[in-house]
Amino acid sequence: MALADIAPQLQALPLSERRKALAMLLALESEERRAHAQRMAGKIDDNTPANWVDLDDLDKRLGLAEDSE
């Protein structure tokens, strides 16, 4: 489902219902950010060298590696 599919329905809602819909969307966003932060914290706290990324490899993944031509 796309926003374009439900936009007319949202526009037709009374202001109080639109505010509830907005609050729900903000709560979902907050939950998603919290979950992402937890995943990142787990990666940062990982002390297993096998799970680490070499800095040169990271540069390649990010497209920052200088060509050695």
C-alpha positions in Angstrom: 0.0 0.0 0.0 1.3 3.4 -0.9 0.6 6.8 0.8 -1.1 7.9 -2.4 -3.7 5.1 -1.8 -4.6 6.3 1.7 -4.0 10.1 1.4 -7.5 11.0 0.4 -8.9 9.0 3.4 -6.4 10.7 5.7 -7.4 14.1 4.4 -11.1 13.3 4.9 -10.5 12.5 8.6 -11.6 15.0 11.3 -8.7 16.9 12.9 -8.8 14.8 16.0 -8.5 11.5 14.0 -5.6 13.0 11.9 -3.8 13.8 15.1 -4.3 10.2 16.3 -3.0 8.9 13.0 0.1 11.2 13.2 0.7 10.1 16.8 0.6 6.5 15.7 3.1 7.2 12.9 5.4 9.0 15.2 5.3 6.2 17.7 6.1 3.7 14.9 9.1 5.9 13.9 10.3 6.1 17.5 10.1 2.3 17.9 12.0 1.8 14.7 14.7 4.2 15.7 15.0 2.5 19.1 15.3 -0.9 17.5 18.0 0.4 15.2 19.9 2.0 18.1 19.8 -1.4 19.9 21.1 -3.2 16.9 24.0 -0.7 16.5 24.8 -0.9 20.2 25.1 -4.6 19.8 27.5 -4.3 16.9 29.6 -1.7 18.8 29.8 -3.9 21.9 30.7 -7.0 19.9 34.2 -8.1 21.1 34.5 -10.9 18.5 37.3 -10.0 16.1 35.8 -12.3 13.4 32.8 -9.9 13.3 34.9 -6.8 12.9 35.4 -5.0 9.6 38.9 -4.1 8.4 39.2 -0.4 7.7 40.4 -0.9 4.2 37.4 -3.1 3.5 35.1 -0.5 5.0 36.6 2.2 2.7 35.9 -0.1 -0.2 32.3 -0.8 0.9 31.7 2.9 1.3 33.4 3.8 -2.0 36.1 5.8 -0.2 39.1 3.6 -1.2 41.6 5.3 -3.4 42.5 3.5 -6.6 46.0 2.1 -6.5 46.7 2.5 -10.2 
